[in-house]
Amino acid sequence: MKRALAFLAGSVLAVAIVHMPQGIARQPIAPGPAAADVVIPATPAGKQLAWLVDFLNGKEPLGEIGDRFSENFLKQVPAEKLAPVLNSAKASVFKDGAKLTQIKPGATDSHLVAVMQGGDAMLEVSIDTDASGKMEGLLLKPALPPKFRFDAWPQFDEKLSALPGRTNFAAYAVTTSSDGTFALRPIHTVRPEVCLATGSTFKLYVLGAISEQILAGTAKWDEKIKITEDLKSLPGGVLQDEPAGKELPLSEFAAKMISISDNTATDHLIHRAGRENVEKYAAGFNSCAAQSTPFMTTMEMFRIKLSADKTLASRYAGADEAGRRALLAPGGEVSKSTPDLAFAENWTIPIEIEKVEWFSSANDLCNAMVKLHGFELKPGMDELKRVLRINGGIPFDKKTWPSVAFKGGSEPGVINLTWLLERNDGALFAVSVGWNDPKASVEISTMISLARGMADLLAKEPK
């Protein structure tokens, strides 16, 4: 399955864009702290990255385009168009040189995402290679959009309310009572009870159900789970490319589900936990749980929304719970549907996001994070703490925010960002912001700018 299907959101720097198909939703991942010495892997994708860095720094010539890029790539971006783009990037964005600052988690032999600095610009570089090691996908885009600067919460509200469609937001201070239970003290909210589609943020409920079973002794972080063909999904992620039969510890599935939003890892964990157990867990504190019942796997969502039968999504949306379960049952219509990958590569329009998705309010997701926080403080749950903090979503000032737990999600028309933030004075905040537009794609870059400004406001909140 081609990883080029993975969705790349955000605005693209025009001078540096070359082909990388869009499609399946991937949560936004922004660069973390720069490493002192970034080691480029000795893989086909790594070798192409090393060449690109040397080219941009004037150490390697452009050479023969056909020796570097695949035939399929050059059919879409001919050499006579590609060479000027690369030379222009070298002469403008990277005129003072290119500095590699990070290789993001999840790299494979044929795929990697790196962060590169050119002057004041931070760019995300995505590279995909074919079987011969030539590049079949390359995209350079801004690694991080500029933040909105707010002096007070009303300015945040104004920006949020101006977005088309529907939004919700909640920021709470997490306090601990004498009996060790947590309470949420409102800092600022905007329609926090509104149920919205969340994209992959629903995976917090899957993680919670698995964590509950680990605490009960019916599952273990180090137990081996076998990858099976019938539980493979579409990207984002990397496990769909692993051979069926390969075994990995449960902790690895959880880490990939949360940090890179691996859909295949997610579906294996839903199967391990049991759909009914995930539903029961979510129903305990998700006011919107009925809208997400039955609890779909990611592949079921793709089979419904990307089906060649364009009536399937609307029929699923219009069915009651019993009708939906019948459609999802083994041998049902959903199991027989095959996602249209050609459509997936250019999937930009919202499809039934008001009825076929996973739903939560901002309040619910703050509670989901706090419930996981309670789990991670228990004996034997250090792995949960690690999993939640591999990817912070956007780069936070580590001096202000030393601990950042995160899960986000997106698909065309949908974005959600949810955090548990620990400030340097020990103050703990649960935050969730969502945006749905059933008529058009939403701009992830806009939401990230909004969230970065929001973090600055929280930094000033009294403890």
Secondary structure in CASP SS format (residue, H / E / C, confidence):
PFRMAT SS
TARGET T0000
AUTHOR 0000-0000-0000
METHOD secondary structure of the structure
MODEL  1
M C 1.00
K C 1.00
R H 1.00
A H 1.00
L H 1.00
A E 1.00
F C 1.00
L C 1.00
A C 1.00
G C 1.00
S C 1.00
V C 1.00
L C 1.00
A H 1.00
V H 1.00
A H 1.00
I C 1.00
V C 1.00
H C 1.00
M C 1.00
P C 1.00
Q C 1.00
G C 1.00
I E 1.00
A C 1.00
R C 1.00
Q C 1.00
P C 1.00
I C 1.00
A C 1.00
P C 1.00
G C 1.00
P C 1.00
A C 1.00
A C 1.00
A C 1.00
D C 1.00
V C 1.00
V C 1.00
I C 1.00
P C 1.00
A C 1.00
T C 1.00
P H 1.00
A H 1.00
G H 1.00
K H 1.00
Q H 1.00
L H 1.00
A H 1.00
W H 1.00
L H 1.00
V H 1.00
D H 1.00
F H 1.00
L H 1.00
N C 1.00
G C 1.00
K C 1.00
E C 1.00
P C 1.00
L C 1.00
G C 1.00
E C 1.00
I H 1.00
G H 1.00
D H 1.00
R H 1.00
F E 1.00
S C 1.00
E H 1.00
N H 1.00
F H 1.00
L H 1.00
K H 1.00
Q H 1.00
V C 1.00
P C 1.00
A H 1.00
E H 1.00
K H 1.00
L H 1.00
A H 1.00
P H 1.00
V H 1.00
L H 1.00
N H 1.00
S H 1.00
A H 1.00
K H 1.00
A H 1.00
S C 1.00
V C 1.00
F C 1.00
K C 1.00
D C 1.00
G C 1.00
A C 1.00
K E 1.00
L E 1.00
T E 1.00
Q E 1.00
I E 1.00
K C 1.00
P C 1.00
G C 1.00
A C 1.00
T C 1.00
D C 1.00
S C 1.00
H E 1.00
L E 1.00
V E 1.00
A E 1.00
V E 1.00
M E 1.00
Q E 1.00
G E 1.00
G C 1.00
D C 1.00
A E 1.00
M E 1.00
L E 1.00
E E 1.00
V E 1.00
S E 1.00
I E 1.00
D E 1.00
T E 1.00
D C 1.00
A C 1.00
S C 1.00
G C 1.00
K C 1.00
M E 1.00
E E 1.00
G E 1.00
L E 1.00
L E 1.00
L E 1.00
K E 1.00
P E 1.00
A C 1.00
L C 1.00
P C 1.00
P C 1.00
K C 1.00
F C 1.00
R C 1.00
F C 1.00
D C 1.00
A C 1.00
W H 1.00
P H 1.00
Q H 1.00
F H 1.00
D H 1.00
E H 1.00
K H 1.00
L H 1.00
S H 1.00
A C 1.00
L C 1.00
P C 1.00
G C 1.00
R E 1.00
T E 1.00
N E 1.00
F E 1.00
A E 1.00
A E 1.00
Y E 1.00
A E 1.00
V E 1.00
T E 1.00
T E 1.00
S C 1.00
S C 1.00
D C 1.00
G C 1.00
T C 1.00
F E 1.00
A E 1.00
L E 1.00
R E 1.00
P E 1.00
I E 1.00
H E 1.00
T E 1.00
V E 1.00
R C 1.00
P C 1.00
E C 1.00
V C 1.00
C C 1.00
L E 1.00
A E 1.00
T C 1.00
G H 1.00
S H 1.00
T H 1.00
F H 1.00
K H 1.00
L H 1.00
Y H 1.00
V H 1.00
L H 1.00
G H 1.00
A H 1.00
I H 1.00
S H 1.00
E H 1.00
Q H 1.00
I H 1.00
L H 1.00
A H 1.00
G C 1.00
T C 1.00
A C 1.00
K C 1.00
W C 1.00
D C 1.00
E C 1.00
K E 1.00
I E 1.00
K E 1.00
I C 1.00
T C 1.00
E H 1.00
D H 1.00
L H 1.00
K C 1.00
S C 1.00
L C 1.00
P C 1.00
G C 1.00
G C 1.00
V C 1.00
L H 1.00
Q H 1.00
D H 1.00
E C 1.00
P C 1.00
A C 1.00
G C 1.00
K C 1.00
E E 1.00
L E 1.00
P E 1.00
L H 1.00
S H 1.00
E H 1.00
F H 1.00
A H 1.00
A H 1.00
K H 1.00
M H 1.00
I H 1.00
S H 1.00
I C 1.00
S C 1.00
D C 1.00
N H 1.00
T H 1.00
A H 1.00
T H 1.00
D H 1.00
H H 1.00
L H 1.00
I H 1.00
H H 1.00
R H 1.00
A H 1.00
G C 1.00
R H 1.00
E H 1.00
N H 1.00
V H 1.00
E H 1.00
K H 1.00
Y H 1.00
A H 1.00
A H 1.00
G C 1.00
F C 1.00
N C 1.00
S C 1.00
C C 1.00
A H 1.00
A H 1.00
Q H 1.00
S H 1.00
T C 1.00
P C 1.00
F C 1.00
M C 1.00
T C 1.00
T H 1.00
M H 1.00
E H 1.00
M H 1.00
F H 1.00
R H 1.00
I H 1.00
K H 1.00
L C 1.00
S E 1.00
A C 1.00
D C 1.00
K C 1.00
T C 1.00
L H 1.00
A H 1.00
S H 1.00
R H 1.00
Y H 1.00
A H 1.00
G H 1.00
A C 1.00
D C 1.00
E H 1.00
A H 1.00
G H 1.00
R H 1.00
R H 1.00
A H 1.00
L H 1.00
L H 1.00
A C 1.00
P C 1.00
G C 1.00
G C 1.00
E H 1.00
V H 1.00
S H 1.00
K H 1.00
S C 1.00
T C 1.00
P E 1.00
D C 1.00
L H 1.00
A H 1.00
F H 1.00
A H 1.00
E C 1.00
N C 1.00
W C 1.00
T C 1.00
I C 1.00
P C 1.00
I C 1.00
E C 1.00
I C 1.00
E C 1.00
K C 1.00
V C 1.00
E C 1.00
W C 1.00
F E 1.00
S E 1.00
S C 1.00
A H 1.00
N H 1.00
D H 1.00
L H 1.00
C H 1.00
N H 1.00
A H 1.00
M H 1.00
V H 1.00
K H 1.00
L H 1.00
H H 1.00
G H 1.00
F H 1.00
E H 1.00
L C 1.00
K C 1.00
P C 1.00
G C 1.00
M C 1.00
D H 1.00
E H 1.00
L H 1.00
K H 1.00
R H 1.00
V H 1.00
L H 1.00
R C 1.00
I C 1.00
N C 1.00
G C 1.00
G C 1.00
I C 1.00
P C 1.00
F C 1.00
D C 1.00
K C 1.00
K C 1.00
T C 1.00
W C 1.00
P C 1.00
S E 1.00
V E 1.00
A E 1.00
F E 1.00
K E 1.00
G E 1.00
G E 1.00
S E 1.00
E E 1.00
P C 1.00
G C 1.00
V E 1.00
I E 1.00
N E 1.00
L E 1.00
T E 1.00
W E 1.00
L E 1.00
L E 1.00
E E 1.00
R C 1.00
N C 1.00
D C 1.00
G C 1.00
A C 1.00
L E 1.00
F E 1.00
A E 1.00
V E 1.00
S E 1.00
V E 1.00
G E 1.00
W E 1.00
N E 1.00
D C 1.00
P C 1.00
K C 1.00
A C 1.00
S C 1.00
V C 1.00
E C 1.00
I H 1.00
S H 1.00
T H 1.00
M H 1.00
I H 1.00
S H 1.00
L H 1.00
A H 1.00
R H 1.00
G H 1.00
M H 1.00
A H 1.00
D H 1.00
L H 1.00
L H 1.00
A H 1.00
K C 1.00
E C 1.00
P C 1.00
K C 1.00
END
